[in-house]
């Protein structure tokens, strides 16, 4: 077994992308984040007999340790994850080798180490394991928006019709992300300010230069932008990336709900097998038929005193919300 540290995404082996199951884990996107969201990205690769088996993405930022309690508690953290706020994990390849890789880096990376968005709980000696923000997905098993709404129970179908009415006169524009402007960026900052699970703050240039596979959908009441979202497709999966709304007009137009409707409608049109609705706002998403996918995190500190504190305060660090799945579909 051999573990190699790499400092640039473009220097990763070609086999990296064969192991990546999410677009945000690919060399192309990781290289993009280095240019437009630099945060000391580095990558650890584990080989067996010269073959890449497992990879790990790491970056460093200041993060509020008690972020889910909305308590300012900034610490410099080494994070295993994607250097932008998505639900994809920072581990690729064979998860069976995760322990060996983590054991290696915990001796190399001093201070706080946080492993985000694991698909299952992992017990590693010295680490605290807890729940983090789940993601919500919807199976793309519908032929059309009409077939989707017909599959819903009557009360949920009526709810969509009622919430859609105030949006009937709103103009929708669909195009590349180069059209992302200061007005839409300010709405992104507004959403970020309200978020309980915020990590880094992305720049205006980050949005404007996103790869051509990303699409920006904006909604305008006359000339005023009232909301927007960015989406992309990769390997038969439709992703809701990020979005924003004018909170002053949200209740008037039911903007958030109508954005959610369009994300699902777009995923159905693209005939993808899965629609990733992202993290946060779990309740409205599961009321649209989405399924909660639980995510976990690992926490560690190189100082034994801090490790004791992490263990004692586990309940304060993890995401507390629990959701019951409603009976949305007829069947």
Phi, psi and omega per residue, in radians:
X1 nan 2.343 3.136
X2 -2.325 2.340 3.117
X3 -2.044 2.212 -3.089
X4 -2.145 2.348 3.071
X5 -1.649 2.324 -3.123
X6 -2.193 2.384 -3.010
X7 -1.728 -0.220 -3.129
X8 -2.316 2.398 -3.137
X9 -1.059 -0.634 -3.120
X10 -1.151 -0.272 3.110
X11 -1.616 -0.033 3.093
X12 -1.189 2.630 -3.137
X13 -1.196 2.684 3.133
X14 -1.030 -0.500 -3.123
X15 -1.206 -0.240 3.112
X16 -0.956 -0.867 -3.066
X17 -1.168 -0.383 3.089
X18 -1.224 -0.482 3.140
X19 -1.558 -0.356 -3.110
X20 -1.270 2.198 -3.139
X21 -1.773 -0.227 3.119
X22 -2.051 2.565 3.120
X23 -1.025 -0.646 -3.056
X24 -1.217 -0.148 3.080
X25 -1.671 -0.090 -3.034
X26 -1.340 2.779 3.122
X27 -1.026 -0.720 -3.125
X28 -1.003 -0.844 -3.093
X29 -1.286 -0.652 3.125
X30 -1.129 -0.676 3.057
X31 -1.100 -0.665 3.115
X32 -1.091 -0.769 -3.123
X33 -1.139 -0.558 3.095
X34 -1.096 -0.602 -3.117
X35 -1.380 -0.676 -2.979
X36 -2.008 -0.080 3.008
X37 -2.579 1.065 -3.078
X38 -1.160 2.201 3.106
X39 -2.613 0.925 3.069
X40 0.969 0.784 3.120
X41 -1.076 2.463 2.995
X42 -2.664 2.864 -2.966
X43 -2.396 2.412 3.081
X44 -1.984 2.289 -3.117
X45 -2.116 2.349 -3.132
X46 -1.956 2.195 -3.105
X47 -2.018 2.544 2.937
X48 -2.194 2.101 -3.110
X49 0.916 0.732 3.062
X50 1.388 0.072 -3.118
X51 -1.898 2.261 3.096
X52 -1.151 2.171 -3.086
X53 -1.924 -0.774 -3.068
X54 -2.484 2.508 3.087
X55 -2.297 2.758 -3.073
X56 -2.458 2.329 3.134
X57 -1.848 2.269 -3.117
X58 -2.354 2.546 3.039
X59 -2.585 2.962 -3.059
X60 -2.245 2.206 3.045
X61 -2.535 2.985 2.964
X62 -1.580 2.257 -3.064
X63 -2.377 2.470 3.056
X64 -1.230 2.079 -3.120
X65 -1.081 -0.634 -3.136
X66 -1.765 0.779 -3.031
X67 -1.061 -0.614 -3.108
X68 -1.296 -0.221 3.051
X69 -1.739 0.032 -3.118
X70 0.980 0.658 3.112
X71 -1.905 2.118 3.100
X72 -0.997 2.104 -3.107
X73 -2.714 1.067 -2.996
X74 -1.224 2.289 3.041
X75 -2.377 2.543 3.023
X76 -1.287 2.159 -3.050
X77 -2.222 2.444 2.957
X78 -1.639 1.965 -2.992
X79 -1.916 2.273 2.980
X80 -1.609 1.882 -3.070
X81 3.023 -2.955 3.127
X82 -1.641 2.292 -3.083
X83 -1.325 0.890 2.906
X84 -2.918 2.799 -2.956
X85 -1.356 1.481 3.055
X86 -2.303 2.902 -3.075
X87 -1.516 -0.112 3.122
X88 -1.116 2.536 3.118
X89 -1.476 2.926 -3.126
X90 -1.724 0.250 3.125
X91 -2.012 2.312 3.029
X92 -2.110 2.729 3.050
X93 1.554 -2.669 -3.023
X94 -1.316 1.923 -3.102
X95 -1.168 -0.299 3.136
X96 -1.092 -0.404 -3.135
X97 -1.670 0.132 -3.110
X98 -1.033 -0.781 -3.105
X99 -1.022 -0.786 -3.134
X100 -1.088 -0.705 -3.121
X101 -1.211 -0.762 3.140
X102 -1.152 -0.724 3.113
X103 -1.051 -0.617 3.123
X104 -1.194 -0.841 -3.034
X105 -1.311 -0.432 -3.121
X106 -1.183 -0.361 3.044
X107 -1.519 -0.254 -3.109
X108 -1.735 -0.583 -3.047
X109 -1.832 1.920 -3.075
X110 -1.476 2.660 3.124
X111 1.637 -2.665 -3.136
X112 -1.269 2.391 3.044
X113 -2.211 2.150 -3.103
X114 -2.182 2.146 3.107
X115 -1.844 2.007 -3.021
X116 -1.797 2.713 2.919
X117 1.021 0.771 3.003
X118 -1.365 2.509 -3.107
X119 -1.410 -0.175 3.093
X120 -2.632 2.746 3.111
X121 -1.208 2.404 -3.134
X122 -2.200 2.188 3.125
X123 -1.623 1.931 3.095
X124 -2.196 2.282 -3.047
X125 -0.942 2.222 3.099
X126 1.594 -0.218 -3.116
X127 -1.694 2.551 2.987
X128 -1.666 2.284 3.134
X129 -1.927 2.369 3.133
X130 -2.695 3.020 3.134
X131 -1.372 2.499 2.976
X132 -2.164 -3.087 -3.109
X133 -0.936 2.231 3.048
X134 -1.351 2.945 2.978
X135 -1.984 2.801 -3.115
X136 -2.125 2.266 -3.132
X137 -2.213 2.690 3.086
X138 -2.240 2.243 3.114
X139 -1.194 2.304 -3.136
X140 -1.506 1.126 -3.039
X141 -1.811 0.312 -3.050
X142 -1.950 2.493 -3.132
X143 -1.312 -0.517 -3.079
X144 -2.771 2.948 3.058
X145 -1.042 -0.672 -3.128
X146 -1.122 -0.735 3.129
X147 -1.182 -0.573 3.072
X148 -1.114 -0.892 -3.099
X149 -1.139 -0.597 3.114
X150 -1.180 -0.436 -3.139
X151 -1.361 -0.214 -3.118
X152 -1.409 2.654 2.993
X153 -1.130 2.699 -2.975
X154 -0.987 -0.729 -3.092
X155 -1.159 -0.618 3.109
X156 -1.300 -0.598 3.090
X157 -1.170 -0.745 3.093
X158 -1.107 -0.620 3.137
X159 -1.086 -0.740 3.106
X160 -1.084 -0.787 3.131
X161 -1.072 -0.750 -3.130
X162 -1.134 -0.755 -3.113
X163 -1.263 -0.409 -3.101
X164 -1.399 -0.424 -3.035
X165 -0.979 -0.844 -3.112
X166 -1.153 -0.101 -3.085
X167 -1.759 0.010 -3.006
X168 -1.091 -0.538 -3.112
X169 -1.703 0.148 -3.095
X170 -1.500 2.362 -3.124
X171 -1.556 2.304 3.121
X172 -1.885 2.384 3.086
X173 -2.223 2.345 -3.057
X174 -2.168 2.208 -3.123
X175 -2.977 -2.895 -3.138
X176 -1.309 2.897 -3.064
X177 -1.399 -0.100 3.063
X178 -1.086 -0.377 3.121
X179 -1.428 0.016 3.104
X180 -1.175 2.134 -3.037
X181 -2.140 -3.040 -3.078
X182 -1.086 -0.625 -3.132
X183 -1.114 -0.807 3.115
X184 -1.213 -0.607 3.123
X185 -1.129 -0.693 3.110
X186 -1.082 -0.588 3.100
X187 -1.233 -0.626 3.033
X188 -1.034 -0.786 3.137
X189 -1.104 -0.616 3.106
X190 -1.129 -0.727 3.087
X191 -1.151 -0.752 -3.138
X192 -1.046 -0.705 -3.124
X193 -1.069 -0.604 -3.113
X194 -1.480 -0.259 -3.036
X195 -1.261 2.394 3.088
X196 -1.506 -0.302 -3.080
X197 -1.977 0.528 -3.049
X198 -1.228 2.517 3.063
X199 -1.980 -1.823 -3.108
X200 -1.523 2.801 3.022
X201 -1.797 2.053 -3.109
X202 -1.434 2.652 -3.082
X203 -1.530 2.871 3.049
X204 -1.022 -0.728 -3.124
X205 -1.122 -0.537 3.098
X206 -1.027 -0.799 -3.126
X207 -1.227 -0.745 -3.035
X208 -1.174 -0.421 -3.060
X209 -1.917 0.277 3.124
X210 -0.974 2.596 -3.139
X211 -0.966 2.764 -3.026
X212 -1.113 -0.258 3.118
X213 -1.323 -0.188 3.112
X214 -1.604 2.447 -3.138
X215 -2.163 2.441 3.119
X216 -1.830 2.195 3.050
X217 -1.987 2.133 -3.137
X218 -2.073 2.645 3.117
X219 -2.122 2.289 -3.079
X220 -2.222 2.398 2.947
X221 -1.809 1.808 -2.929
X222 1.094 -2.023 -3.131
X223 -1.813 0.014 -3.061
X224 -1.652 2.210 3.078
X225 -1.286 2.150 3.137
X226 -1.863 -0.187 3.106
X227 3.119 2.911 -3.104
X228 -2.877 2.857 2.961
X229 -2.678 2.758 3.103
X230 -2.065 2.391 -3.110
X231 -2.407 2.880 3.077
X232 -2.748 2.886 3.125
X233 -2.210 2.423 3.093
X234 -2.645 2.208 3.081
X235 0.818 0.969 3.024
X236 1.174 0.433 3.099
X237 -2.283 2.255 3.128
X238 -1.712 2.144 -3.074
X239 -1.867 2.265 2.809
X240 -1.487 2.016 -3.051
X241 -1.508 -1.235 3.125
X242 -2.569 2.815 3.137
X243 -2.702 3.019 3.130
X244 -2.697 2.759 3.113
X245 -2.505 2.752 2.964
X246 -1.505 1.815 -3.050
X247 -1.106 -0.443 3.123
X248 -1.174 -0.441 -3.111
X249 -1.942 0.033 -3.034
X250 -1.058 -0.843 -3.109
X251 -1.202 -0.578 3.138
X252 -1.096 -0.735 -3.057
X253 -1.861 -0.077 -2.998
X254 0.954 0.763 -2.995
X255 -1.012 -0.835 -3.064
X256 -1.038 -0.810 -3.107
X257 -1.098 -0.690 -3.123
X258 -1.241 -0.533 2.997
X259 -1.117 -0.771 3.113
X260 -1.067 -0.728 3.099
X261 -1.042 -0.746 -3.095
X262 -1.205 -0.614 3.093
X263 -1.059 -0.778 3.121
X264 -1.178 -0.771 3.120
X265 -1.027 -0.737 -3.138
X266 -1.139 -0.740 3.121
X267 -1.100 -0.666 3.106
X268 -1.153 -0.738 3.125
X269 -1.068 -0.626 -3.092
X270 -1.424 -0.052 3.038
X271 1.055 0.550 3.099
X272 -1.394 2.694 -3.107
X273 -1.392 -0.309 -3.118
X274 -2.517 2.406 3.066
X275 -1.975 2.013 -3.138
X276 -1.580 1.917 -3.105
X277 -1.536 0.007 3.049
X278 1.432 -2.995 -3.126
X279 -1.736 2.931 -3.122
X280 1.233 2.890 -3.132
X281 0.876 0.841 -3.038
X282 -1.121 -0.689 -3.026
X283 -1.071 -0.915 3.107
X284 -1.086 -0.505 -3.131
X285 -1.277 -0.702 3.132
X286 -1.300 -0.403 3.046
X287 -1.288 -0.195 3.021
X288 -1.664 0.064 3.127
X289 1.803 0.071 -3.141
X290 -1.222 2.713 3.125
X291 -1.972 2.311 3.100
X292 -1.289 2.198 3.014
X293 -1.911 1.900 -3.087
X294 -1.161 2.514 3.081
X295 -2.218 2.603 3.114
X296 -2.206 2.907 3.127
X297 -2.389 2.759 3.066
X298 -2.089 2.392 3.099
X299 -2.166 2.485 -3.100
X300 -2.675 2.628 2.996
X301 -2.342 2.467 -3.109
X302 -1.203 -0.294 3.102
X303 -1.659 2.234 -3.032
X304 -1.139 -0.513 3.124
X305 -1.143 -0.785 3.103
X306 -1.142 -0.563 3.098
X307 -1.111 -0.690 3.077
X308 -1.096 -0.728 3.134
X309 -1.148 -0.697 3.099
X310 -1.045 -0.767 -3.139
X311 -1.131 -0.747 -3.119
X312 -1.186 -0.575 -3.078
X313 -1.790 0.382 -3.077
X314 -0.920 -0.755 -3.063
X315 -1.149 -0.388 3.127
X316 -1.466 -0.297 -3.035
X317 -1.665 -0.491 -3.029
X318 -1.592 2.860 -3.111
X319 -1.295 2.146 -2.978
X320 -1.551 -0.360 -2.963
X321 -1.202 2.435 3.075
X322 -2.208 2.420 -3.031
X323 -2.187 2.404 3.020
X324 -1.623 2.410 -3.111
X325 -1.390 2.098 3.111
X326 -1.317 2.813 3.114
X327 -1.555 1.591 -2.995
X328 -1.596 -0.761 -3.035
X329 -1.604 2.688 -3.101
X330 -1.022 -0.752 -3.109
X331 -1.361 nan nan
